[in-house]
């Protein structure tokens, strides 16, 4: 089948992209607003962009024409934290994706525990085994007539890794990490069916 | 354990990011240069960025201070194709990642078949079930003293989907797609251990 994005509905384009670009890593992003209120939300248009310098990117859309709390908070304070999503926190992560009113913190609603970060104001998620403390390096705005998406560029300033998942102190063990990837629609994938392939020499 | 990126080696930062930000979707990117020579290379700092407008991002680093062929070709011609990587083409995809000299096309070396695209000049990979034909919308350059990474922003102009994997014509079936995700080091993950979670109502 052939699809021309311009001839599709926004939802049709979205379904096709999230169904084909898989599996996606999930960033559970914590932010605070200028008043110190915390927010927590998952995003899967997320990835590392560069390791030197250490930059990651989280794409945050608009909702009914307004920028989402994560984007607004990151812009207001210049800081956010990316918490890695594993099997044991998939249910609370999904819970945090619900459309809560601004006065509700997703930490409480999802039953996740905020713990202080070292170098930035937004808290980390205690139940996640990896936290990236980030300073906002810039926002790449995307959209045609109007801006519909902000790609938040996060400069990683500190990384916390649970000792249990990094036995040699250098390489995270994927078997211990048990990360969960985002697929299309309501689907997720575990990362238990691992296999190894060496990059060949020429 | 706590890691400060500024105190780490480039390789140490890289290992930590690719081990923690998982599973990553894989873009097998085809390009041509100004002389019409084809290139094919896999990237996993890759994701959708926005569905309205339809934009994806592929992060391409430098190699020994020089920009890689994919970046140079995309910049020269303004076009590239993202081919989705599935179990059946994992071996050729890994083969295409080897460090071939410029005169070798990775299509031949990997045993993959180039077929013409409809709207852009770089060919598609016949053996892949999804192709995104893209026009280069811009390049976000990252780096401190010097540019070390280019995030290629691709405007999707046409999408080809194998009929077999999209039974209802709208949603790609993840069980039929059999996508493969990139993990840390030499690790990959299949996407067979799927589970479903509905986004909750508040």
Interface residues (C-beta under 8 A of the other chain):
Chain A: X1 X2 X3 X4 X5 X10 X12 X13 X14 X15 X16 X17 X18 X19 X20 X21 X22 X23 X24 X25 X44 X45 X46 X47 X48 X49 X50 X51 X52 X53 X54 X55 X56 X57 X59 X61 X84 X90 X91 X94 X95 X97 X98 X99 X100 X101 X118 X130 X132 X140 X142 X143 X144 X148 X149 X151 X153 X156 X157 X158 X159 X160 X161 X163 X166 X169 X170 X171 X172 X174 X177 X179 X181 X183 X184 X185 X186 X187 X188 X189 X190 X191 X192 X193 X194 X195 X196 X197 X198 X199 X200 X201 X202
Chain B: X1 X2 X3 X4 X5 X10 X12 X13 X14 X15 X16 X17 X18 X19 X20 X21 X22 X23 X24 X25 X44 X45 X46 X47 X48 X49 X50 X51 X52 X53 X54 X55 X56 X57 X59 X61 X84 X90 X91 X94 X95 X97 X98 X99 X100 X101 X118 X130 X132 X140 X142 X143 X144 X148 X149 X151 X153 X156 X157 X158 X159 X160 X161 X163 X166 X169 X170 X171 X172 X174 X177 X179 X181 X183 X184 X185 X186 X187 X188 X189 X190 X191 X192 X193 X194 X195 X196 X197 X198 X199 X200 X201 X202
